[in-house]
């Protein structure tokens, strides 16, 4: 008799949570801001706000609702560190699988092993044991995108749901406005650009063919221009058609309140950032894309191993292109690399050591990785998703760039939604081919083991080892993502 992966995950997570709360019973790092703020709301002090908090209060209102529900079943205090941490774990184990079911694989849902794999994604899984914004921010961002992909099947009842989900996503983390915009773009593509109206839009329609071209069909940069032009024409035709008017109105009603409300917030607030604005100033940090691509390849190595040799062969036979791209990457590193004070000073995070001992070990060390970045970029944004449509790939890349490039802080938590969307897409595309489906099944089981090893190592290090800063004697510091 086989033991379901979900059962193993739940039991292991529950045990880890119990040990974690026993070893670290008090608020740690960012919890020092999140937990007291939620406890103020629990006490009815809605006018109290910590000015050091940089995100909106969405998580705190959700946390308040959660502990109110808990209080119906116990007489013990519910607005505690342990209870609030459990809110993240409940989201990770119970709600995230439901959200992932929104992403179709043909006429089916994602397989249970893929769902388990995504739940185990190390950066997200680690923070499911702490009261951080990451789990619920991810849940609502993915929900917004999942609902947009199913737009052709949705009724008018989906409109208030999309508004609520998108608003909550942005209310937890401001940058989720980009993922709401991504959802809008995907809904436009799903409703107006990609549909084949009962076979009328086949090879005799040049614009349909251009808009539905795949990455593997690209022969020159002109193909990207043609795809965009095809999308514009398809949308224009759709808006003029007699049946698409209500669908267009549904899209407007679903996203205009969110985008309009966010624009008003930016005007009133004087910017996107709340609280500590001096340490969260947006800039142009192009290497973030390179870091993300490399991070993705490292985490998804079991799934990309089969295409790695193909990728190297392709680049080997295109030395000039490879050299030019590597040169452009070096230029981007030289002109736009940002060394944020948090990265330089906070030795509790892995990135502190990666920066000091690898990326910035010598004046030239950051540049020697340029060829590797080029390979990682090609794998993540092209080769691994070569069967994806050009427009889908462009929208995804644009959203990733919009989320990552403005951030001066190198933070693996910012990679969570981009990575999960990429991994979902890879699983979906491989499911369309019988040979790749079988190969992907094996790769995913190996990847689950790989994630489990990473999670075990990072959580064990976090719980099992501590150190103190001379400036804060008696306060235990711990290593984390």
C-alpha positions as CSV (number, residue, x, y, z in Angstrom):
1,X,0.0,0.0,0.0
2,X,1.4,3.4,-1.0
3,X,1.4,6.3,1.4
4,X,0.0,9.5,-0.3
5,X,2.6,12.3,-0.6
6,X,0.2,14.8,1.0
7,X,-0.1,12.7,4.1
8,X,3.6,12.5,4.5
9,X,3.9,16.2,3.9
10,X,1.2,17.1,6.5
11,X,2.7,14.8,9.2
12,X,6.3,16.0,8.6
13,X,5.1,19.7,8.6
14,X,3.1,19.3,11.8
15,X,6.1,17.8,13.6
16,X,8.4,20.5,12.2
17,X,6.0,23.2,13.3
18,X,5.8,21.8,16.9
19,X,9.6,21.6,17.2
20,X,10.1,25.0,15.7
21,X,7.7,26.7,18.1
22,X,9.3,25.0,21.0
23,X,12.8,26.0,20.0
24,X,11.8,29.6,18.9
25,X,8.8,30.5,21.0
26,X,9.1,34.2,20.5
27,X,8.9,36.5,17.4
28,X,11.9,36.3,15.2
29,X,13.2,38.8,12.7
30,X,10.3,40.3,10.6
31,X,7.8,38.6,13.0
32,X,8.9,41.3,15.5
33,X,6.8,43.7,13.3
34,X,4.1,41.4,12.0
35,X,3.0,39.7,15.2
36,X,2.7,42.8,17.5
37,X,0.8,44.6,14.8
38,X,-1.7,41.8,14.4
39,X,-2.0,41.6,18.2
40,X,-2.8,45.3,18.3
41,X,-5.7,44.5,15.9
42,X,-6.7,41.6,18.1
43,X,-7.0,44.0,21.0
44,X,-9.2,46.3,18.9
45,X,-6.5,49.0,18.4
46,X,-7.0,49.5,14.7
47,X,-5.5,53.0,14.8
48,X,-2.1,51.8,16.0
49,X,0.5,51.3,13.3
50,X,4.2,50.5,13.4
51,X,5.9,53.0,11.0
52,X,8.7,50.5,10.3
53,X,6.3,48.1,8.5
54,X,6.7,48.4,4.7
55,X,3.7,46.4,3.5
56,X,-0.1,47.0,3.8
57,X,-2.2,45.6,6.6
58,X,-3.8,42.8,4.6
59,X,-2.0,40.0,6.4
60,X,-3.0,41.4,9.8
61,X,-6.7,41.6,9.0
62,X,-6.6,38.0,7.7
63,X,-4.6,36.9,10.8
64,X,-7.3,38.6,13.0
65,X,-10.1,36.8,11.2
66,X,-8.2,33.5,11.6
67,X,-7.7,33.9,15.4
68,X,-11.3,34.9,15.7
69,X,-12.3,31.6,14.1
70,X,-9.9,29.7,16.4
71,X,-11.4,31.4,19.5
72,X,-14.8,29.7,18.7
73,X,-13.2,26.3,19.4
74,X,-11.0,27.1,22.5
75,X,-10.9,29.2,25.6
76,X,-7.2,29.6,25.4
77,X,-5.6,32.8,24.0
78,X,-5.6,32.6,20.2
79,X,-3.7,35.7,19.1
80,X,-0.3,34.2,20.1
81,X,2.9,33.7,18.3
82,X,2.2,30.0,17.8
83,X,-1.4,30.5,16.6
84,X,-0.4,33.2,14.1
85,X,2.4,31.1,12.7
86,X,-0.1,28.2,12.3
87,X,-2.0,30.6,9.9
88,X,0.9,30.4,7.5
89,X,1.1,26.6,7.7
90,X,-2.6,26.2,7.2
91,X,-2.4,28.3,4.1
92,X,0.6,26.2,2.8
93,X,-0.9,22.8,3.5
94,X,-4.7,23.4,2.9
95,X,-5.3,26.5,0.8
96,X,-2.4,26.4,-1.7
97,X,-3.4,23.0,-3.1
98,X,-6.9,24.4,-3.8
99,X,-5.4,27.4,-5.6
100,X,-3.1,25.2,-7.7
101,X,-6.1,23.3,-8.9
102,X,-7.1,26.4,-10.8
103,X,-4.2,25.8,-13.2
104,X,-5.3,23.4,-15.9
105,X,-3.3,20.6,-17.5
106,X,-5.3,19.9,-20.6
107,X,-8.7,19.0,-19.3
108,X,-7.3,18.0,-15.9
109,X,-5.8,19.5,-12.8
110,X,-2.1,19.5,-11.9
111,X,-1.2,16.0,-10.7
112,X,-0.9,15.6,-6.9
113,X,2.8,15.0,-7.1
114,X,3.2,18.3,-8.9
115,X,1.1,20.0,-6.2
116,X,3.3,18.5,-3.5
117,X,6.4,19.5,-5.3
118,X,5.2,23.1,-5.5
119,X,4.2,23.1,-1.8
120,X,7.8,21.9,-1.0
121,X,9.4,24.7,-2.9
122,X,12.2,25.5,-0.4
123,X,11.9,29.3,0.0
124,X,8.1,29.2,0.4
125,X,8.1,26.1,2.6
126,X,10.6,27.5,5.0
127,X,8.4,30.6,5.7
128,X,5.3,28.5,6.2
129,X,6.6,28.0,9.8
130,X,6.8,31.7,10.4
131,X,4.3,34.5,10.4
132,X,5.5,36.3,7.3
133,X,3.6,37.7,4.3
134,X,5.0,35.2,1.8
135,X,2.5,32.3,2.0
136,X,-0.7,34.3,1.8
137,X,0.8,36.8,-0.6
138,X,1.6,33.8,-2.9
139,X,-1.8,32.3,-2.4
140,X,-3.7,35.3,-3.5
141,X,-1.3,36.2,-6.3
142,X,-1.6,32.7,-7.8
143,X,-5.4,32.8,-7.2
144,X,-5.7,35.9,-9.3
145,X,-3.7,34.4,-12.1
146,X,-5.5,31.1,-12.0
147,X,-8.9,32.7,-12.2
148,X,-7.8,34.7,-15.3
149,X,-6.6,31.6,-17.1
150,X,-10.1,30.1,-16.6
151,X,-11.8,33.2,-17.8
152,X,-13.5,31.5,-20.8
153,X,-15.4,29.3,-18.4
154,X,-16.3,32.0,-15.9
155,X,-19.7,33.7,-15.4
156,X,-20.4,37.2,-14.1
157,X,-20.2,35.7,-10.6
158,X,-16.4,35.5,-11.1
159,X,-16.1,39.3,-11.2
160,X,-16.5,40.1,-7.5
161,X,-14.3,37.0,-6.7
162,X,-11.5,38.4,-8.9
163,X,-11.9,41.8,-7.4
164,X,-11.7,40.4,-3.8
165,X,-8.8,38.1,-4.6
166,X,-6.8,40.8,-6.4
167,X,-7.4,43.3,-3.7
168,X,-6.3,41.0,-1.0
169,X,-3.2,40.1,-3.0
170,X,-2.2,43.8,-3.2
171,X,-3.3,44.5,0.4
172,X,-0.8,41.9,1.6
173,X,2.1,43.0,-0.6
174,X,2.1,46.0,-3.0
175,X,4.2,44.4,-5.7
176,X,1.4,41.9,-6.3
177,X,-0.2,44.7,-8.4
178,X,2.2,43.4,-11.1
179,X,0.8,39.9,-10.8
180,X,-2.7,41.3,-11.0
181,X,-1.7,43.1,-14.2
182,X,-0.2,39.9,-15.4
183,X,-3.5,38.2,-14.7
184,X,-5.3,40.9,-16.7
185,X,-2.9,40.3,-19.6
186,X,-3.4,36.6,-19.5
187,X,-7.2,37.0,-19.5
188,X,-7.0,39.2,-22.5
189,X,-4.9,36.6,-24.3
190,X,-7.2,33.8,-23.2
191,X,-10.4,35.6,-24.2
192,X,-9.5,37.5,-27.3
193,X,-6.2,36.3,-28.8
194,X,-5.8,32.6,-28.5
195,X,-9.3,31.2,-29.1
196,X,-10.0,29.5,-32.4
197,X,-13.6,30.4,-33.2
198,X,-15.0,27.1,-34.4
199,X,-12.1,26.6,-36.8
200,X,-12.6,29.9,-38.6
201,X,-9.2,31.3,-37.6
202,X,-6.8,28.7,-38.9
203,X,-4.0,29.0,-41.5
204,X,-6.0,31.4,-43.7
205,X,-5.7,34.0,-41.0
206,X,-2.2,35.4,-40.8
207,X,-2.8,37.4,-37.6
208,X,-4.1,34.3,-35.8
209,X,-1.1,32.3,-36.8
210,X,1.3,35.1,-35.7
211,X,-0.4,35.6,-32.3
212,X,-0.4,31.9,-31.6
213,X,3.2,31.2,-32.7
214,X,5.3,29.3,-30.2
215,X,8.8,30.0,-29.0
216,X,10.2,27.0,-30.9
217,X,8.9,28.7,-34.1
218,X,11.0,31.8,-33.6
219,X,13.6,32.4,-36.4
220,X,14.2,36.1,-35.9
221,X,13.3,39.1,-33.7
222,X,10.6,39.9,-36.3
223,X,8.6,36.9,-35.0
224,X,8.2,38.7,-31.7
225,X,7.0,41.8,-33.4
226,X,4.6,39.8,-35.5
227,X,3.2,38.1,-32.4
228,X,2.5,41.4,-30.7
229,X,1.0,42.8,-33.9
230,X,-1.2,39.7,-34.2
231,X,-2.4,40.2,-30.7
232,X,-3.3,43.8,-31.3
233,X,-5.3,42.9,-34.4
234,X,-7.0,40.0,-32.7
235,X,-8.1,42.1,-29.7
236,X,-9.3,44.9,-32.1
237,X,-11.4,42.4,-34.0
238,X,-12.7,40.8,-30.9
239,X,-13.9,44.2,-29.5
240,X,-15.7,44.8,-32.7
241,X,-17.4,41.4,-32.7
242,X,-21.0,41.1,-31.5
243,X,-20.2,38.4,-28.9
244,X,-17.1,39.8,-27.2
245,X,-18.5,43.0,-25.9
246,X,-19.9,41.5,-22.6
247,X,-16.6,39.6,-22.2
248,X,-14.6,42.9,-22.5
249,X,-16.9,44.5,-20.0
250,X,-16.4,41.6,-17.6
251,X,-12.6,42.1,-17.9
252,X,-12.9,45.8,-17.2
253,X,-15.1,45.3,-14.2
254,X,-12.8,42.6,-12.8
255,X,-9.6,44.7,-12.9
256,X,-10.4,48.4,-13.1
257,X,-11.4,48.7,-9.4
258,X,-8.1,47.1,-8.3
259,X,-5.8,49.1,-10.7
260,X,-7.7,52.3,-10.0
261,X,-7.6,51.8,-6.2
262,X,-3.9,51.1,-6.4
263,X,-3.2,54.2,-8.4
264,X,-5.1,56.2,-5.8
265,X,-3.0,54.6,-3.1
266,X,0.3,55.5,-4.9
267,X,-0.9,59.2,-5.3
268,X,-2.0,59.5,-1.7
269,X,1.0,57.7,-0.2
270,X,3.5,59.4,-2.5
271,X,4.9,56.1,-3.7
272,X,4.5,52.4,-3.5
273,X,6.5,51.8,-0.3
274,X,5.1,52.2,3.2
275,X,7.1,52.8,6.3
276,X,10.9,52.6,6.0
277,X,11.1,54.2,2.5
278,X,14.8,55.1,2.8
279,X,15.8,51.4,2.7
280,X,13.3,50.4,0.0
281,X,14.1,52.9,-2.8
282,X,13.4,51.4,-6.3
283,X,16.2,51.4,-8.8
284,X,17.4,49.6,-11.9
285,X,18.9,46.3,-10.9
286,X,19.0,44.1,-14.0
287,X,21.2,41.4,-12.5
288,X,18.2,40.4,-10.5
289,X,16.9,38.6,-13.6
290,X,20.2,36.7,-13.8
291,X,20.1,35.7,-10.2
292,X,16.5,34.5,-10.6
293,X,17.4,32.4,-13.7
294,X,20.4,30.8,-11.9
295,X,18.3,30.2,-8.8
296,X,15.6,28.5,-10.9
297,X,18.1,26.2,-12.6
298,X,19.6,25.2,-9.3
299,X,16.3,24.4,-7.8
300,X,14.8,22.7,-10.9
301,X,18.0,20.8,-11.8
302,X,16.2,17.4,-12.0
303,X,13.7,18.7,-14.5
304,X,16.1,20.6,-16.7
305,X,18.9,18.0,-16.7
306,X,17.6,16.4,-19.9
307,X,17.7,19.7,-21.8
308,X,21.0,21.0,-20.4
309,X,23.2,19.1,-22.9
310,X,20.9,20.3,-25.7
311,X,21.3,23.8,-24.5
312,X,25.0,23.6,-24.4
313,X,25.1,22.2,-27.9
314,X,22.9,25.0,-29.3
315,X,25.1,27.6,-27.7
316,X,28.3,25.9,-28.8
317,X,27.2,26.2,-32.4
318,X,26.3,29.8,-32.0
319,X,29.5,31.2,-30.4
320,X,29.0,34.8,-31.7
321,X,25.5,35.1,-30.3
322,X,26.6,33.5,-27.0
323,X,29.6,35.9,-26.8
324,X,27.4,39.0,-27.6
325,X,24.8,38.0,-25.0
326,X,27.5,37.3,-22.4
327,X,28.9,40.8,-23.2
328,X,25.6,42.4,-22.7
329,X,25.2,40.6,-19.3
330,X,28.6,41.9,-18.2
331,X,27.6,45.4,-19.2
332,X,24.4,45.1,-17.2
333,X,26.4,43.8,-14.2
334,X,28.9,46.6,-14.5
335,X,26.3,49.4,-14.8
336,X,23.3,48.3,-12.7
337,X,24.5,46.1,-9.9
338,X,23.3,47.3,-6.5
339,X,24.8,46.3,-3.2
340,X,22.0,47.0,-0.7
341,X,23.1,47.8,2.9
342,X,21.0,44.9,4.2
343,X,22.9,42.5,1.9
344,X,26.2,43.9,3.1
345,X,25.4,43.9,6.8
346,X,22.9,41.2,7.8
347,X,24.8,38.0,8.3
348,X,21.7,36.0,9.2
349,X,20.8,35.5,5.5
350,X,22.5,33.1,3.0
351,X,22.8,35.9,0.5
352,X,25.2,37.8,2.8
353,X,27.7,35.0,2.4
354,X,27.0,34.4,-1.3
355,X,27.6,38.1,-2.0
356,X,30.8,38.4,0.1
357,X,32.4,35.0,-0.8
358,X,31.3,34.4,-4.3
359,X,29.7,37.3,-6.2
360,X,31.9,40.1,-4.7
361,X,34.9,38.1,-3.6
362,X,37.2,40.0,-6.0
363,X,36.6,43.0,-8.2
364,X,36.2,40.7,-11.1
365,X,34.3,37.7,-9.6
366,X,30.8,39.0,-10.4
367,X,31.7,39.1,-14.1
368,X,33.0,35.5,-14.5
369,X,29.5,34.2,-14.1
370,X,28.1,36.0,-17.1
371,X,28.4,32.9,-19.4
372,X,26.5,30.9,-16.8
373,X,23.9,33.5,-16.5
374,X,23.4,33.4,-20.3
375,X,22.9,29.7,-20.2
376,X,20.5,29.9,-17.3
377,X,18.5,32.7,-19.0
378,X,18.2,30.7,-22.2
379,X,17.0,27.6,-20.3
380,X,14.5,29.4,-18.1
381,X,13.0,31.8,-20.6
382,X,13.4,29.9,-23.8
383,X,14.5,26.2,-23.9
384,X,12.4,24.8,-21.0
385,X,9.3,26.5,-22.3
386,X,10.0,26.3,-26.0
387,X,6.5,25.0,-26.7
388,X,4.9,28.0,-25.0
389,X,3.3,30.7,-27.0
390,X,5.4,33.7,-27.7
391,X,3.0,36.1,-26.2
392,X,2.6,34.1,-23.0
393,X,6.4,34.0,-22.7
394,X,6.7,37.7,-23.3
395,X,4.0,38.6,-20.7
396,X,5.7,36.3,-18.1
397,X,9.2,37.8,-18.8
398,X,7.8,41.3,-18.5
399,X,6.1,40.5,-15.2
400,X,9.3,39.0,-13.8
401,X,11.3,42.0,-14.9
402,X,8.8,44.4,-13.4
403,X,8.8,42.6,-10.1
404,X,12.6,41.9,-9.8
405,X,14.5,44.7,-11.6
406,X,13.3,47.7,-9.5
407,X,14.3,45.9,-6.2
408,X,17.7,46.9,-4.9
409,X,17.6,44.0,-2.4
410,X,18.6,40.5,-3.4
411,X,16.0,38.5,-1.7
412,X,15.1,34.8,-2.6
413,X,11.6,35.4,-1.3
414,X,11.0,37.7,-4.3
415,X,11.6,34.7,-6.6
416,X,8.7,32.6,-5.1
417,X,5.8,33.6,-7.5
418,X,8.0,33.8,-10.6
419,X,9.4,30.4,-9.9
420,X,6.1,28.7,-9.1
421,X,4.5,30.1,-12.3
422,X,7.5,28.9,-14.3
423,X,7.4,25.5,-12.7
424,X,3.6,25.2,-13.3
425,X,4.2,26.1,-17.0
426,X,6.9,23.5,-17.4
427,X,4.7,20.8,-16.0
428,X,1.8,21.9,-18.2
429,X,3.8,21.9,-21.4
430,X,5.4,18.6,-20.7
431,X,2.0,17.0,-20.0
432,X,1.1,17.7,-23.7
433,X,3.7,15.2,-24.9
434,X,3.6,11.5,-24.0
435,X,7.3,10.9,-23.9
436,X,8.0,14.1,-21.9
437,X,5.1,13.3,-19.6
438,X,6.7,10.1,-18.6
439,X,10.1,11.8,-18.3
440,X,8.6,14.6,-16.2
441,X,7.0,12.2,-13.8
442,X,10.3,10.7,-12.9
443,X,12.0,14.1,-12.7
444,X,9.3,15.4,-10.4
445,X,9.8,12.6,-7.9
446,X,13.5,13.3,-8.0
447,X,12.8,17.0,-7.5
448,X,10.6,16.3,-4.5
449,X,13.5,14.4,-2.9
450,X,15.8,17.3,-3.8
451,X,13.5,19.9,-2.2
452,X,13.1,17.7,0.9
453,X,16.9,17.6,1.3
454,X,17.1,21.4,0.9
455,X,14.3,21.9,3.4
456,X,15.7,19.5,5.9
457,X,19.1,21.2,5.7
458,X,17.8,24.8,5.9
459,X,15.3,24.2,8.7
460,X,17.8,22.1,10.7
461,X,20.4,24.9,10.4
462,X,17.8,27.5,11.4
463,X,16.6,25.6,14.5
464,X,19.8,23.8,15.5
465,X,22.4,26.6,15.3
466,X,22.3,30.1,16.7
467,X,24.8,32.8,17.4
468,X,24.9,36.3,19.0
469,X,25.8,39.7,17.9
470,X,28.1,41.7,20.2
471,X,25.7,44.6,19.9
472,X,22.8,42.4,21.1
473,X,24.1,40.0,23.8
474,X,21.8,37.3,24.9
475,X,19.7,37.6,21.7
476,X,19.9,34.5,19.5
477,X,20.4,35.1,15.8
478,X,19.8,32.3,13.2
479,X,20.6,31.5,9.6
480,X,17.7,31.7,7.1
481,X,16.9,32.4,3.4
